[in-house]
Amino acid sequence: MYSSYSPLQRTQLSGQVYTDTQSLYLLVYAPGRRVALENTLRDQLHQKFRLVDSLADALTPAVAGVLLVREDVELMSTALNYFAAALKDGADLVLSDAVFGYNGATALYQSDAHISCTGCALVSRALLDRCRAAAKDPESVSELLDAAARLSERCTRVPQALLHFERDICAEDAYSLHGKRAFLISHVLDMTGAPIVMVSAVPVLRSMGYEVTVLGPSDNGSLQLFRDAGAAVITRAGCVSSRLCGGWPSAPISSLSTPWSAGGCSGP
């Protein structure tokens, strides 16, 4: 069951604790391509769910929440359990960290200060009803996710990479569709000078209206500081090579290169 998980996800699995959430009935709404999703749903520890491709007839009074899936994605075996636990604790919108690429080499660590244009999120039944009432197409996953980001009153982020997208990461995974964007690059994410100075810049940029994303090779101590300051963090080994910093448009994660309002490269 663990063979398709990234190294990060395998590490996280060893520290995850099972919570009994079987009293919550969930729907997994995935009207599009969903081969990988179906395969990983078989291994879910939370078993009280139903996969549907239409909401109209499936929203019975017993449904507590709906996992909205905009694109095919692999779920960790604990994903529905973690989503349901957050819903049980009172969240109306539940998001999680994610890994991207065939081997999960790129990780996106979300921040509580920013709701991105996510491709997969759990929405409570009450919030879903409000989203469906506000949407032009109440069966559109994209519209429902966008409405949930606007209308949510208690969003919770699960600090685990519960999702695995077998594609490269793109800007829309780290940013919302609106607003100003700041993108910062550091050669390390440890407790040395450059990252610490960069952390202090995050709240300043956010006070100016920027959504902030930080890119670094791996977490060596300062990643949580960036999250606490309100930035999303992307880690990818080798991302700050001279070729990347000097030729960003042709870099492996060039799909991130939509216009940013600010940016920097901190290196040796």
Phi, psi and omega in degrees: 000331184273356190297333183264002182276149177287164176305320178298314181295322179296321177297317181292325181302322183294338182254005182276143181250134180283134176240135181286110180237016187293348178284346181264125178264121183244152167252145170249108186260108182221087183282350182261208179295136188207032182297310180296321179300311181300320181297319183277341176294336180294337185257010184291135176290326173277118189256351185269077181209168178218132177272126183227158175243011175209139181267331189309312184265350186265344184278074176281165179301338183283345184289122180269331181194165182228127172275113181271122184239111184275333180216164182297134184209147173269137179253139170298156181298339180262002188301304182296328178296314179293317178299314181294323179297319178294320177297319179297329180276001174110001178290148174253344176219124184238122178242169178213166171292168184207160172240154185228154179096163185302321180257010182064036186285341180248130181242139176246117178257115184284169177232144179294342184276355186216126175262111182278174177277075188287156178263357183203125180203150175266132181239133178294160182298319180297315179292321179300318179300320178293320180294318180294325178291329182272341185277144174293322177240101183292358177255000182276119179298317181299314179296320181293320178294318178297317179295322180297321178296325180283322191262350182298138177250343178214083179274136179235138176251129176274120184280050178222146178278077184281344185244145176226111177263121180275061175204169178284157179286150179227170185302323184292345176284334185252343183232155170284174182280350184233161176097173181271149186237134174241132183235121184242139179240133175234143181286342176215158173236062178242199183259031177267185190301308186300310179297322182295319176297320180295322178302319181294339179280338185299307180297331177294313178297319180295324178293340177269002176096011181270143164272131190246130173234136182245137178243132176209168185288321181191164180275120175235029173129334186257357183303314182295330177297319178294318178298316180296330179281349177107015179256146166278150182234133175246130175244137177204121182301135177078008186289342183250032173295162181300326180296321181290311182293329182271339183221056187308316184301336181259009182287161182303330179254043182295343178294349175279351192273049164284165186300129174252151182274341178205161179187169179195159176230114180255116184218180181300000000 
